[in-house]
Amino acid sequence: MVIHPERFIKRMLGKSRAYKTEDLIMEANYHTHTWRCRHASGTERDYIENAIDHGIKILGFSDHTPYPFPDGYTSGFRMHVNQLDDYVMTLEMLREEYRDDIEIHIGFEAEYYPAYFGDLLRLLDDYPIEYLLLGQHFLGNERGDSYSGMPTASEKKLARYVEQTKEAMETGRFAYFAHPDLFNFIGPADIYDRYMRELCESAKALHIPLEINFLGLYDGRNYPNSQFWKIAGEVGCDVIFGADAHAPDMVWNPWSLGEAQAMAEKYRLHLIRTIELGDHF
């Protein structure tokens, strides 16, 4: 999982559209990573101070959750189980230190892996975790299965992604669905529409917001996917912005925020600014 800031710089230099800071509104960001995931940089304090400097009132940390895989397997893009204590203690200390300046919350971004999800919940049960974001980076249970962002024309894989994330949302454990359009389907548009409409209808029925992801904009990825957000607008899903910050200066970025707001307006998305925590985890 590599981030390419040079792509962002090239796009910024080539953009004629500029955004006025006073027109950009981002009250909260719940999608913030830390160095522990091994592909982010900066200290937690750096993220917090950048958020304060740009008027963000609520900052949620949601690093890639450790997963208690059996047989000694470890992912290459998430924190280790033995880093949980440090993650929580560091954020609790900073939350107290900055209590008069910003509201800080402690969460995780997690995949729904049916074989291990119960073990994950039991692991986290001993910690004051306030929320989980659903970020389904892999199908199945990760090991030996497909990365969701790899281009594919397989209807079978698309169907699996939709069924697995619907099942995830039905657990009631996730506060919102991060980059739901991560799945990189390059097959017929009508097939994509049929399955993603099913996903959006499920999210709406379960009152789970869908995230327009700033990292995808920043890094020139296959998401945000305009076809997906057209569907979400037609279905009437709740939509939230998420910085998916892997560096302090990504917590608030005027170009990404402006592009996301333009997308929300274009597809008449029902944009929400904050979420209620405590009802899920």
ZAMI-994515 format. One record per atom (N, C-alpha, C): residue number from 0; residue in one letter; atom name; y, x, z. Coordinates in steps of 0.2 Angstrom, whole numbers, always signed. Example, Ala and Ser with C-alpha at 12.3 -4.5 7.8 and 13.67 -1.06 7.14 Angstrom:
REM ZAMI-994515
 num residuo atomo     Y     X     Z
   0       A     N   -28   +66   +39
   0       A    CA   -22   +62   +39
   0       A     C   -16   +66   +39
   1       S     N   -11   +64   +35
   1       S    CA    -5   +68   +36
   1       S     C    +0   +64   +39
REM end
This chain:
REM ZAMI-994515
 num residuo atomo     Y     X     Z
   0       M     N    -6    +4    +0
   0       M    CA    +0    +0    +0
   0       M     C    +6    +4    +0
   1       V     N    +9    +6    -6
   1       V    CA   +14   +11    -7
   1       V     C   +21    +7    -8
   2       I     N   +26    +9    -5
   2       I    CA   +33    +6    -7
   2       I     C   +37   +11   -11
   3       H     N   +40    +8   -16
   3       H    CA   +43   +12   -21
   3       H     C   +51   +11   -21
   4       P     N   +55   +14   -17
   4       P    CA   +62   +12   -16
   4       P     C   +66   +14   -23
   5       E     N   +63   +19   -27
   5       E    CA   +66   +21   -33
   5       E     C   +66   +15   -38
   6       R     N   +61   +10   -38
   6       R    CA   +62    +5   -42
   6       R     C   +68    +0   -40
   7       F     N   +69    -1   -34
   7       F    CA   +74    -5   -31
   7       F     C   +81    -2   -33
   8       I     N   +82    +5   -33
   8       I    CA   +88    +8   -35
   8       I     C   +89    +7   -42
   9       K     N   +84    +8   -46
   9       K    CA   +85    +7   -54
   9       K     C   +87    +0   -55
  10       R     N   +84    -5   -52
  10       R    CA   +86   -12   -53
  10       R     C   +93   -14   -51
  11       M     N   +95   -11   -45
  11       M    CA  +102   -12   -42
  11       M     C  +107    -9   -47
  12       L     N  +106    -3   -50
  12       L    CA  +110    +0   -55
  12       L     C  +111    -4   -61
  13       G     N  +105    -8   -63
  13       G    CA  +106   -12   -69
  13       G     C  +108   -19   -68
  14       K     N  +109   -21   -62
  14       K    CA  +111   -28   -61
  14       K     C  +119   -29   -62
  15       S     N  +120   -34   -65
  15       S    CA  +128   -36   -66
  15       S     C  +130   -41   -61
  16       R     N  +125   -44   -58
  16       R    CA  +126   -50   -53
  16       R     C  +127   -46   -46
  17       A     N  +133   -48   -43
  17       A    CA  +134   -45   -36
  17       A     C  +134   -51   -31
  18       Y     N  +133   -49   -25
  18       Y    CA  +133   -55   -20
  18       Y     C  +138   -53   -15
  19       K     N  +142   -58   -13
  19       K    CA  +147   -57    -8
  19       K     C  +144   -58    -1
  20       T     N  +145   -53    +3
  20       T    CA  +142   -53   +10
  20       T     C  +143   -59   +14
  21       E     N  +149   -62   +13
  21       E    CA  +150   -68   +17
  21       E     C  +146   -74   +14
  22       D     N  +143   -74    +8
  22       D    CA  +139   -79    +6
  22       D     C  +132   -79    +7
  23       L     N  +130   -73   +11
  23       L    CA  +123   -72   +12
  23       L     C  +122   -73   +19
  24       I     N  +117   -78   +20
  24       I    CA  +115   -80   +27
  24       I     C  +108   -79   +29
  25       M     N  +107   -75   +34
  25       M    CA  +100   -74   +37
  25       M     C  +100   -73   +44
  26       E     N   +99   -79   +47
  26       E    CA  +100   -79   +55
  26       E     C   +94   -76   +58
  27       A     N   +88   -76   +55
  27       A    CA   +82   -73   +58
  27       A     C   +77   -70   +53
  28       N     N   +74   -65   +55
  28       N    CA   +69   -62   +51
  28       N     C   +63   -61   +56
  29       Y     N   +57   -64   +54
  29       Y    CA   +51   -63   +58
  29       Y     C   +46   -58   +55
  30       H     N   +48   -55   +50
  30       H    CA   +43   -51   +46
  30       H     C   +45   -44   +46
  31       T     N   +44   -40   +52
  31       T    CA   +46   -33   +53
  31       T     C   +40   -29   +55
  32       H     N   +39   -23   +52
  32       H    CA   +34   -18   +53
  32       H     C   +36   -13   +57
  33       T     N   +31    -8   +59
  33       T    CA   +33    -2   +63
  33       T     C   +29    +3   +60
  34       W     N   +30    +9   +62
  34       W    CA   +27   +15   +60
  34       W     C   +20   +15   +61
  35       R     N   +17   +11   +65
  35       R    CA   +10   +11   +67
  35       R     C    +5    +9   +61
  36       C     N    +8    +5   +57
  36       C    CA    +4    +3   +51
  36       C     C    +3    +9   +46
  37       R     N    +6   +14   +47
  37       R    CA    +5   +20   +43
  37       R     C    +8   +20   +36
  38       H     N   +12   +15   +34
  38       H    CA   +16   +15   +28
  38       H     C   +23   +12   +29
  39       A     N   +25   +13   +35
  39       A    CA   +32   +11   +37
  39       A     C   +35   +17   +41
  40       S     N   +42   +16   +41
  40       S    CA   +46   +22   +44
  40       S     C   +51   +19   +49
  41       G     N   +54   +24   +53
  41       G    CA   +59   +22   +57
  41       G     C   +56   +20   +64
  42       T     N   +61   +20   +69
  42       T    CA   +59   +17   +76
  42       T     C   +61   +10   +76
  43       E     N   +58    +7   +81
  43       E    CA   +59    +0   +83
  43       E     C   +67    -1   +84
  44       R     N   +69    +4   +88
  44       R    CA   +76    +3   +89
  44       R     C   +81    +3   +83
  45       D     N   +79    +7   +78
  45       D    CA   +83    +7   +72
  45       D     C   +83    +1   +68
  46       Y     N   +77    -3   +68
  46       Y    CA   +76    -9   +65
  46       Y     C   +81   -14   +69
  47       I     N   +81   -14   +76
  47       I    CA   +85   -19   +80
  47       I     C   +92   -18   +79
  48       E     N   +94   -11   +79
  48       E    CA  +101   -10   +78
  48       E     C  +104   -12   +71
  49       N     N  +100   -11   +66
  49       N    CA  +102   -13   +59
  49       N     C  +102   -21   +59
  50       A     N   +98   -24   +62
  50       A    CA   +98   -31   +62
  50       A     C  +104   -34   +66
  51       I     N  +106   -31   +71
  51       I    CA  +112   -33   +75
  51       I     C  +118   -31   +71
  52       D     N  +119   -26   +68
  52       D    CA  +124   -24   +64
  52       D     C  +126   -29   +58
  53       H     N  +120   -32   +56
  53       H    CA  +121   -37   +50
  53       H     C  +121   -44   +52
  54       G     N  +122   -46   +59
  54       G    CA  +122   -52   +61
  54       G     C  +116   -56   +62
  55       I     N  +110   -53   +62
  55       I    CA  +104   -57   +63
  55       I     C  +103   -58   +70
  56       K     N  +102   -64   +72
  56       K    CA  +102   -66   +79
  56       K     C   +95   -66   +82
  57       I     N   +89   -67   +77
  57       I    CA   +82   -67   +79
  57       I     C   +79   -61   +75
  58       L     N   +75   -57   +79
  58       L    CA   +71   -52   +75
  58       L     C   +64   -52   +78
  59       G     N   +59   -54   +74
  59       G    CA   +52   -54   +76
  59       G     C   +49   -48   +73
  60       F     N   +45   -44   +77
  60       F    CA   +41   -39   +74
  60       F     C   +34   -42   +73
  61       S     N   +31   -40   +67
  61       S    CA   +25   -43   +65
  61       S     C   +21   -37   +61
  62       D     N   +19   -32   +65
  62       D    CA   +16   -27   +61
  62       D     C    +9   -29   +59
  63       H     N    +6   -25   +55
  63       H    CA    -1   -27   +53
  63       H     C    -6   -26   +58
  64       T     N    -9   -32   +60
  64       T    CA   -13   -32   +66
  64       T     C   -19   -27   +66
  65       P     N   -21   -24   +71
  65       P    CA   -27   -21   +72
  65       P     C   -33   -26   +71
  66       Y     N   -38   -24   +68
  66       Y    CA   -44   -29   +67
  66       Y     C   -50   -26   +70
  67       P     N   -53   -29   +75
  67       P    CA   -59   -26   +78
  67       P     C   -65   -26   +73
  68       F     N   -65   -22   +68
  68       F    CA   -71   -22   +63
  68       F     C   -77   -19   +67
  69       P     N   -83   -21   +65
  69       P    CA   -89   -17   +68
  69       P     C   -90   -11   +64
  70       D     N   -95    -7   +67
  70       D    CA   -98    -1   +64
  70       D     C   -93    +4   +62
  71       G     N   -87    +4   +66
  71       G    CA   -82   +10   +66
  71       G     C   -78   +10   +60
  72       Y     N   -78    +4   +56
  72       Y    CA   -74    +4   +50
  72       Y     C   -66    +3   +52
  73       T     N   -62    +6   +49
  73       T    CA   -55    +5   +50
  73       T     C   -51    +4   +43
  74       S     N   -46    +0   +43
  74       S    CA   -42    -1   +37
  74       S     C   -37    +5   +37
  75       G     N   -35    +6   +31
  75       G    CA   -30   +11   +30
  75       G     C   -23    +9   +30
  76       F     N   -21    +2   +32
  76       F    CA   -14    +0   +31
  76       F     C   -13    -4   +38
  77       R     N   -16    -3   +43
  77       R    CA   -14    -7   +49
  77       R     C   -15    -2   +55
  78       M     N   -12    -4   +61
  78       M    CA   -12    +0   +67
  78       M     C   -19    +0   +70
  79       H     N   -21    +5   +74
  79       H    CA   -27    +5   +77
  79       H     C   -27    +1   +83
  80       V     N   -33    -1   +85
  80       V    CA   -34    -5   +91
  80       V     C   -31    -2   +97
  81       N     N   -31    +5   +98
  81       N    CA   -29    +8  +104
  81       N     C   -21    +9  +104
  82       Q     N   -18    +6   +99
  82       Q    CA   -11    +7   +98
  82       Q     C    -7    +0  +101
  83       L     N   -12    -5  +103
  83       L    CA    -9   -11  +105
  83       L     C    -5   -11  +111
  84       D     N    -7    -7  +116
  84       D    CA    -3    -7  +122
  84       D     C    +4    -4  +121
  85       D     N    +4    +1  +117
  85       D    CA   +11    +5  +115
  85       D     C   +15    +0  +112
  86       Y     N   +12    -4  +107
  86       Y    CA   +16    -8  +103
  86       Y     C   +20   -13  +107
  87       V     N   +16   -17  +111
  87       V    CA   +18   -22  +116
  87       V     C   +23   -19  +121
  88       M     N   +21   -14  +124
  88       M    CA   +26   -11  +129
  88       M     C   +32    -9  +126
  89       T     N   +32    -6  +121
  89       T    CA   +38    -3  +118
  89       T     C   +43    -9  +116
  90       L     N   +40   -15  +113
  90       L    CA   +44   -20  +111
  90       L     C   +47   -24  +117
  91       E     N   +43   -25  +122
  91       E    CA   +45   -28  +129
  91       E     C   +51   -24  +132
  92       M     N   +50   -18  +132
  92       M    CA   +56   -14  +134
  92       M     C   +62   -15  +130
  93       L     N   +62   -15  +124
  93       L    CA   +68   -15  +120
  93       L     C   +70   -22  +120
  94       R     N   +66   -27  +121
  94       R    CA   +68   -34  +121
  94       R     C   +73   -35  +127
  95       E     N   +71   -32  +133
  95       E    CA   +75   -32  +139
  95       E     C   +81   -28  +138
  96       E     N   +81   -23  +135
  96       E    CA   +87   -18  +134
  96       E     C   +92   -22  +130
  97       Y     N   +90   -26  +125
  97       Y    CA   +94   -29  +120
  97       Y     C   +95   -36  +121
  98       R     N   +93   -39  +127
  98       R    CA   +93   -46  +128
  98       R     C  +100   -49  +127
  99       D     N  +105   -46  +128
  99       D    CA  +112   -49  +127
  99       D     C  +114   -48  +120
 100       D     N  +111   -45  +115
 100       D    CA  +113   -44  +108
 100       D     C  +109   -47  +103
 101       I     N  +102   -48  +104
 101       I    CA   +98   -51   +99
 101       I     C   +92   -54  +103
 102       E     N   +89   -59  +100
 102       E    CA   +82   -62  +102
 102       E     C   +77   -58   +99
 103       I     N   +72   -55  +103
 103       I    CA   +67   -51  +100
 103       I     C   +60   -55  +101
 104       H     N   +56   -55   +96
 104       H    CA   +49   -58   +97
 104       H     C   +44   -53   +95
 105       I     N   +38   -54   +98
 105       I    CA   +32   -50   +97
 105       I     C   +27   -54   +93
 106       G     N   +25   -52   +87
 106       G    CA   +20   -55   +84
 106       G     C   +16   -50   +80
 107       F     N   +12   -53   +75
 107       F    CA    +8   -49   +70
 107       F     C    +7   -52   +64
 108       E     N    +6   -48   +58
 108       E    CA    +4   -51   +52
 108       E     C    -3   -50   +52
 109       A     N    -7   -55   +50
 109       A    CA   -14   -55   +50
 109       A     C   -17   -58   +44
 110       E     N   -23   -55   +42
 110       E    CA   -27   -59   +37
 110       E     C   -32   -63   +41
 111       Y     N   -34   -68   +37
 111       Y    CA   -39   -73   +40
 111       Y     C   -46   -70   +37
 112       Y     N   -50   -67   +41
 112       Y    CA   -56   -65   +39
 112       Y     C   -61   -69   +44
 113       P     N   -65   -73   +41
 113       P    CA   -69   -78   +45
 113       P     C   -74   -75   +49
 114       A     N   -77   -69   +47
 114       A    CA   -82   -66   +51
 114       A     C   -79   -62   +57
 115       Y     N   -73   -61   +57
 115       Y    CA   -70   -57   +63
 115       Y     C   -64   -60   +66
 116       F     N   -62   -66   +64
 116       F    CA   -56   -69   +66
 116       F     C   -56   -71   +73
 117       G     N   -62   -73   +75
 117       G    CA   -63   -75   +83
 117       G     C   -62   -69   +87
 118       D     N   -65   -63   +85
 118       D    CA   -65   -57   +88
 118       D     C   -57   -55   +89
 119       L     N   -54   -56   +83
 119       L    CA   -46   -54   +84
 119       L     C   -43   -58   +89
 120       L     N   -44   -64   +89
 120       L    CA   -40   -69   +94
 120       L     C   -42   -67  +101
 121       R     N   -49   -65  +102
 121       R    CA   -51   -63  +109
 121       R     C   -47   -56  +111
 122       L     N   -47   -52  +106
 122       L    CA   -43   -45  +107
 122       L     C   -36   -46  +109
 123       L     N   -33   -51  +105
 123       L    CA   -25   -52  +107
 123       L     C   -24   -56  +113
 124       D     N   -29   -60  +115
 124       D    CA   -28   -64  +120
 124       D     C   -25   -61  +127
 125       D     N   -27   -55  +128
 125       D    CA   -24   -51  +134
 125       D     C   -17   -49  +133
 126       Y     N   -14   -50  +128
 126       Y    CA    -7   -48  +126
 126       Y     C    -2   -53  +125
 127       P     N    +4   -52  +127
 127       P    CA    +9   -58  +126
 127       P     C   +12   -58  +119
 128       I     N    +7   -60  +114
 128       I    CA    +8   -61  +107
 128       I     C   +11   -68  +106
 129       E     N   +17   -68  +103
 129       E    CA   +20   -75  +102
 129       E     C   +18   -78   +96
 130       Y     N   +16   -75   +90
 130       Y    CA   +15   -78   +84
 130       Y     C   +11   -73   +79
 131       L     N    +8   -77   +75
 131       L    CA    +4   -73   +69
 131       L     C    +7   -76   +63
 132       L     N    +8   -71   +58
 132       L    CA   +10   -73   +51
 132       L     C    +4   -72   +47
 133       L     N    +2   -77   +42
 133       L    CA    -4   -76   +38
 133       L     C    -1   -72   +32
 134       G     N    -5   -66   +31
 134       G    CA    -4   -62   +25
 134       G     C   -10   -60   +22
 135       Q     N   -13   -63   +17
 135       Q    CA   -20   -63   +15
 135       Q     C   -20   -57   +10
 136       H     N   -21   -51   +12
 136       H    CA   -21   -45    +7
 136       H     C   -28   -44    +4
 137       F     N   -33   -47    +7
 137       F    CA   -40   -46    +4
 137       F     C   -43   -53    +5
 138       L     N   -48   -54    +0
 138       L    CA   -52   -59    +0
 138       L     C   -58   -58    +5
 139       G     N   -62   -63    +6
 139       G    CA   -68   -62   +11
 139       G     C   -66   -59   +17
 140       N     N   -69   -53   +19
 140       N    CA   -68   -50   +26
 140       N     C   -66   -43   +25
 141       E     N   -62   -42   +19
 141       E    CA   -59   -35   +17
 141       E     C   -64   -30   +15
 142       R     N   -69   -29   +19
 142       R    CA   -74   -23   +17
 142       R     C   -78   -25   +10
 143       G     N   -77   -21    +5
 143       G    CA   -80   -22    -1
 143       G     C   -78   -28    -5
 144       D     N   -72   -30    -4
 144       D    CA   -70   -36    -7
 144       D     C   -63   -35   -11
 145       S     N   -60   -40   -14
 145       S    CA   -55   -39   -18
 145       S     C   -48   -39   -15
 146       Y     N   -44   -34   -17
 146       Y    CA   -37   -34   -15
 146       Y     C   -33   -40   -18
 147       S     N   -30   -44   -15
 147       S    CA   -27   -50   -18
 147       S     C   -21   -48   -23
 148       G     N   -18   -42   -22
 148       G    CA   -13   -41   -27
 148       G     C   -15   -37   -33
 149       M     N   -21   -37   -34
 149       M    CA   -24   -34   -41
 149       M     C   -24   -39   -46
 150       P     N   -21   -37   -52
 150       P    CA   -21   -42   -58
 150       P     C   -28   -44   -59
 151       T     N   -29   -51   -60
 151       T    CA   -36   -53   -62
 151       T     C   -35   -60   -66
 152       A     N   -39   -61   -70
 152       A    CA   -39   -68   -74
 152       A     C   -45   -72   -71
 153       S     N   -48   -70   -65
 153       S    CA   -54   -74   -63
 153       S     C   -52   -80   -59
 154       E     N   -54   -86   -62
 154       E    CA   -53   -92   -59
 154       E     C   -56   -92   -52
 155       K     N   -62   -89   -52
 155       K    CA   -66   -89   -46
 155       K     C   -63   -86   -40
 156       K     N   -60   -80   -42
 156       K    CA   -56   -77   -36
 156       K     C   -50   -81   -34
 157       L     N   -46   -84   -39
 157       L    CA   -41   -88   -37
 157       L     C   -43   -94   -33
 158       A     N   -48   -97   -34
 158       A    CA   -51  -102   -30
 158       A     C   -53  -100   -23
 159       R     N   -56   -94   -23
 159       R    CA   -57   -91   -16
 159       R     C   -51   -90   -12
 160       Y     N   -46   -87   -15
 160       Y    CA   -40   -86   -12
 160       Y     C   -37   -92    -9
 161       V     N   -37   -97   -13
 161       V    CA   -34  -104   -10
 161       V     C   -38  -107    -5
 162       E     N   -45  -107    -6
 162       E    CA   -49  -110    -1
 162       E     C   -49  -106    +6
 163       Q     N   -48   -99    +5
 163       Q    CA   -48   -95   +12
 163       Q     C   -41   -96   +15
 164       T     N   -36   -96   +12
 164       T    CA   -30   -97   +15
 164       T     C   -29  -104   +17
 165       K     N   -31  -109   +14
 165       K    CA   -31  -116   +17
 165       K     C   -35  -116   +23
 166       E     N   -41  -113   +24
 166       E    CA   -45  -113   +30
 166       E     C   -41  -109   +35
 167       A     N   -37  -104   +33
 167       A    CA   -33  -100   +38
 167       A     C   -28  -105   +41
 168       M     N   -24  -108   +37
 168       M    CA   -19  -113   +39
 168       M     C   -22  -118   +44
 169       E     N   -28  -121   +42
 169       E    CA   -31  -126   +46
 169       E     C   -33  -124   +53
 170       T     N   -33  -117   +54
 170       T    CA   -34  -115   +61
 170       T     C   -29  -117   +66
 171       G     N   -23  -118   +63
 171       G    CA   -17  -119   +67
 171       G     C   -14  -113   +71
 172       R     N   -17  -107   +69
 172       R    CA   -15  -101   +72
 172       R     C    -9   -97   +69
 173       F     N    -7   -99   +63
 173       F    CA    -2   -96   +60
 173       F     C    +5   -99   +60
 174       A     N   +10   -96   +61
 174       A    CA   +17   -99   +61
 174       A     C   +20  -100   +54
 175       Y     N   +18   -95   +50
 175       Y    CA   +20   -97   +43
 175       Y     C   +16   -92   +38
 176       F     N   +16   -93   +32
 176       F    CA   +12   -90   +27
 176       F     C   +16   -85   +23
 177       A     N   +15   -78   +25
 177       A    CA   +19   -73   +21
 177       A     C   +17   -72   +14
 178       H     N   +21   -71   +10
 178       H    CA   +20   -69    +3
 178       H     C   +14   -73    +0
 179       P     N   +14   -80    +0
 179       P    CA    +8   -84    -2
 179       P     C    +7   -83    -9
 180       D     N   +12   -80   -13
 180       D    CA   +11   -79   -20
 180       D     C    +9   -72   -22
 181       L     N    +6   -69   -17
 181       L    CA    +4   -62   -18
 181       L     C    -2   -61   -23
 182       F     N    -6   -67   -23
 182       F    CA   -12   -66   -27
 182       F     C   -10   -66   -35
 183       N     N   -12   -61   -38
 183       N    CA    -9   -59   -45
 183       N     C   -14   -61   -50
 184       F     N   -13   -68   -51
 184       F    CA   -17   -71   -57
 184       F     C   -14   -70   -63
 185       I     N   -17   -68   -68
 185       I    CA   -14   -67   -75
 185       I     C   -18   -71   -80
 186       G     N   -21   -76   -78
 186       G    CA   -25   -81   -82
 186       G     C   -20   -86   -84
 187       P     N   -23   -92   -87
 187       P    CA   -19   -97   -90
 187       P     C   -15  -101   -84
 188       A     N    -8  -102   -86
 188       A    CA    -4  -105   -82
 188       A     C    -6  -112   -79
 189       D     N   -10  -116   -83
 189       D    CA   -12  -122   -80
 189       D     C   -17  -122   -74
 190       I     N   -21  -116   -75
 190       I    CA   -26  -115   -70
 190       I     C   -22  -113   -63
 191       Y     N   -18  -108   -64
 191       Y    CA   -14  -106   -58
 191       Y     C   -10  -112   -55
 192       D     N    -7  -116   -59
 192       D    CA    -3  -122   -57
 192       D     C    -8  -127   -52
 193       R     N   -14  -128   -55
 193       R    CA   -18  -132   -51
 193       R     C   -20  -130   -45
 194       Y     N   -22  -124   -44
 194       Y    CA   -24  -121   -38
 194       Y     C   -19  -120   -33
 195       M     N   -13  -117   -35
 195       M    CA    -7  -116   -31
 195       M     C    -4  -122   -29
 196       R     N    -4  -127   -33
 196       R    CA    -2  -134   -30
 196       R     C    -6  -137   -25
 197       E     N   -13  -135   -25
 197       E    CA   -17  -137   -20
 197       E     C   -15  -133   -13
 198       L     N   -14  -127   -14
 198       L    CA   -12  -123    -8
 198       L     C    -5  -126    -5
 199       C     N    +0  -127   -10
 199       C    CA    +6  -129    -7
 199       C     C    +6  -136    -4
 200       E     N    +2  -141    -7
 200       E    CA    +1  -147    -3
 200       E     C    -3  -147    +3
 201       S     N    -7  -142    +4
 201       S    CA   -10  -141   +11
 201       S     C    -5  -138   +16
 202       A     N    -1  -133   +14
 202       A    CA    +4  -131   +18
 202       A     C    +9  -136   +20
 203       K     N   +11  -140   +16
 203       K    CA   +16  -146   +17
 203       K     C   +12  -150   +22
 204       A     N    +6  -152   +21
 204       A    CA    +3  -157   +26
 204       A     C    +2  -154   +33
 205       L     N    +1  -148   +33
 205       L    CA    +0  -144   +39
 205       L     C    +7  -142   +43
 206       H     N   +12  -143   +39
 206       H    CA   +19  -141   +41
 206       H     C   +19  -133   +42
 207       I     N   +17  -130   +38
 207       I    CA   +17  -122   +38
 207       I     C   +22  -120   +33
 208       P     N   +27  -116   +35
 208       P    CA   +32  -114   +30
 208       P     C   +29  -108   +26
 209       L     N   +32  -108   +19
 209       L    CA   +30  -102   +15
 209       L     C   +35   -97   +14
 210       E     N   +34   -91   +14
 210       E    CA   +39   -86   +14
 210       E     C   +41   -83    +7
 211       I     N   +47   -83    +6
 211       I    CA   +50   -79    +0
 211       I     C   +50   -72    +2
 212       N     N   +47   -67    +0
 212       N    CA   +46   -61    +2
 212       N     C   +51   -56    -1
 213       F     N   +55   -53    +3
 213       F    CA   +60   -48    +1
 213       F     C   +57   -41    -2
 214       L     N   +51   -39    +1
 214       L    CA   +48   -33    -1
 214       L     C   +46   -33    -8
 215       G     N   +43   -39   -10
 215       G    CA   +41   -40   -17
 215       G     C   +47   -39   -22
 216       L     N   +53   -42   -20
 216       L    CA   +59   -41   -24
 216       L     C   +61   -34   -24
 217       Y     N   +62   -31   -18
 217       Y    CA   +64   -24   -17
 217       Y     C   +60   -19   -21
 218       D     N   +53   -20   -21
 218       D    CA   +49   -15   -24
 218       D     C   +46   -17   -31
 219       G     N   +49   -23   -34
 219       G    CA   +47   -25   -40
 219       G     C   +40   -27   -41
 220       R     N   +37   -30   -36
 220       R    CA   +30   -32   -37
 220       R     C   +29   -39   -41
 221       N     N   +23   -41   -41
 221       N    CA   +21   -47   -44
 221       N     C   +24   -53   -41
 222       Y     N   +26   -53   -35
 222       Y    CA   +29   -58   -31
 222       Y     C   +36   -56   -29
 223       P     N   +40   -61   -28
 223       P    CA   +40   -68   -28
 223       P     C   +38   -70   -36
 224       N     N   +34   -75   -36
 224       N    CA   +32   -78   -43
 224       N     C   +35   -84   -44
 225       S     N   +39   -84   -49
 225       S    CA   +43   -90   -51
 225       S     C   +39   -97   -52
 226       Q     N   +33   -96   -55
 226       Q    CA   +29  -102   -56
 226       Q     C   +27  -105   -49
 227       F     N   +25  -100   -45
 227       F    CA   +23  -103   -38
 227       F     C   +29  -107   -35
 228       W     N   +35  -104   -35
 228       W    CA   +41  -107   -31
 228       W     C   +43  -113   -35
 229       K     N   +42  -114   -41
 229       K    CA   +43  -120   -45
 229       K     C   +39  -126   -42
 230       I     N   +32  -124   -41
 230       I    CA   +27  -128   -38
 230       I     C   +29  -130   -31
 231       A     N   +31  -125   -27
 231       A    CA   +33  -127   -20
 231       A     C   +39  -131   -19
 232       G     N   +43  -130   -24
 232       G    CA   +49  -135   -24
 232       G     C   +47  -142   -26
 233       E     N   +43  -143   -31
 233       E    CA   +40  -149   -33
 233       E     C   +36  -153   -27
 234       V     N   +32  -149   -24
 234       V    CA   +28  -152   -18
 234       V     C   +33  -153   -12
 235       G     N   +38  -150   -11
 235       G    CA   +43  -151    -6
 235       G     C   +41  -147    +1
 236       C     N   +38  -141    +0
 236       C    CA   +36  -137    +5
 236       C     C   +42  -134    +9
 237       D     N   +41  -133   +15
 237       D    CA   +46  -129   +19
 237       D     C   +46  -122   +17
 238       V     N   +51  -118   +16
 238       V    CA   +52  -111   +14
 238       V     C   +56  -107   +19
 239       I     N   +54  -101   +20
 239       I    CA   +58   -97   +24
 239       I     C   +59   -90   +21
 240       F     N   +64   -86   +23
 240       F    CA   +65   -79   +20
 240       F     C   +61   -75   +25
 241       G     N   +58   -69   +22
 241       G    CA   +55   -64   +26
 241       G     C   +57   -57   +23
 242       A     N   +60   -53   +27
 242       A    CA   +62   -46   +24
 242       A     C   +55   -42   +23
 243       D     N   +50   -43   +27
 243       D    CA   +44   -38   +26
 243       D     C   +47   -31   +27
 244       A     N   +51   -30   +32
 244       A    CA   +54   -23   +32
 244       A     C   +49   -18   +34
 245       H     N   +49   -13   +30
 245       H    CA   +45    -7   +32
 245       H     C   +49    -1   +33
 246       A     N   +56    -2   +33
 246       A    CA   +61    +3   +35
 246       A     C   +67    +0   +37
 247       P     N   +71    +3   +42
 247       P    CA   +76    -1   +45
 247       P     C   +81    -4   +40
 248       D     N   +83    -1   +35
 248       D    CA   +88    -3   +30
 248       D     C   +85    -9   +26
 249       M     N   +79   -11   +27
 249       M    CA   +76   -17   +23
 249       M     C   +76   -23   +27
 250       V     N   +78   -22   +34
 250       V    CA   +79   -28   +38
 250       V     C   +84   -33   +35
 251       W     N   +89   -31   +32
 251       W    CA   +95   -35   +29
 251       W     C   +97   -31   +23
 252       N     N   +95   -34   +17
 252       N    CA   +97   -31   +11
 252       N     C  +101   -36    +7
 253       P     N  +107   -35    +5
 253       P    CA  +111   -40    +1
 253       P     C  +108   -42    -5
 254       W     N  +106   -38    -9
 254       W    CA  +103   -40   -16
 254       W     C   +97   -44   -15
 255       S     N   +92   -42   -11
 255       S    CA   +86   -46   -10
 255       S     C   +88   -53    -7
 256       L     N   +92   -53    -2
 256       L    CA   +94   -59    +0
 256       L     C   +97   -64    -5
 257       G     N  +102   -61    -9
 257       G    CA  +105   -65   -14
 257       G     C  +100   -67   -19
 258       E     N   +96   -63   -21
 258       E    CA   +91   -66   -26
 258       E     C   +86   -71   -23
 259       A     N   +84   -71   -17
 259       A    CA   +80   -76   -14
 259       A     C   +84   -82   -13
 260       Q     N   +91   -82   -11
 260       Q    CA   +95   -88   -11
 260       Q     C   +95   -91   -18
 261       A     N   +96   -87   -23
 261       A    CA   +97   -90   -30
 261       A     C   +90   -94   -31
 262       M     N   +85   -91   -30
 262       M    CA   +78   -94   -31
 262       M     C   +77  -100   -27
 263       A     N   +80  -100   -21
 263       A    CA   +79  -107   -17
 263       A     C   +83  -112   -20
 264       E     N   +89  -110   -23
 264       E    CA   +94  -115   -26
 264       E     C   +91  -118   -32
 265       K     N   +88  -113   -36
 265       K    CA   +85  -115   -43
 265       K     C   +80  -120   -43
 266       Y     N   +75  -119   -38
 266       Y    CA   +69  -123   -37
 266       Y     C   +70  -128   -32
 267       R     N   +76  -129   -29
 267       R    CA   +78  -134   -24
 267       R     C   +73  -134   -19
 268       L     N   +72  -128   -16
 268       L    CA   +67  -127   -10
 268       L     C   +70  -129    -4
 269       H     N   +66  -132    +0
 269       H    CA   +68  -134    +7
 269       H     C   +68  -128   +12
 270       L     N   +74  -125   +12
 270       L    CA   +74  -119   +16
 270       L     C   +76  -120   +23
 271       I     N   +72  -117   +27
 271       I    CA   +73  -117   +34
 271       I     C   +75  -110   +37
 272       R     N   +79  -109   +42
 272       R    CA   +81  -103   +44
 272       R     C   +77  -100   +50
 273       T     N   +74  -104   +54
 273       T    CA   +71  -102   +60
 273       T     C   +64  -106   +61
 274       I     N   +60  -103   +65
 274       I    CA   +54  -107   +66
 274       I     C   +53  -107   +74
 275       E     N   +49  -112   +76
 275       E    CA   +47  -114   +83
 275       E     C   +41  -109   +84
 276       L     N   +42  -105   +89
 276       L    CA   +36  -101   +92
 276       L     C   +33  -104   +98
 277       G     N   +27  -102   +99
 277       G    CA   +23  -105  +105
 277       G     C   +19  -111  +104
 278       D     N   +19  -114   +98
 278       D    CA   +14  -119   +96
 278       D     C    +8  -117   +93
 279       H     N    +8  -111   +91
 279       H    CA    +2  -108   +87
 279       H     C    -3  -104   +90
 280       F     N    +0   -98   +93
 280       F    CA    -4   -93   +96
 280       F     C    -6   -94  +103
REM end
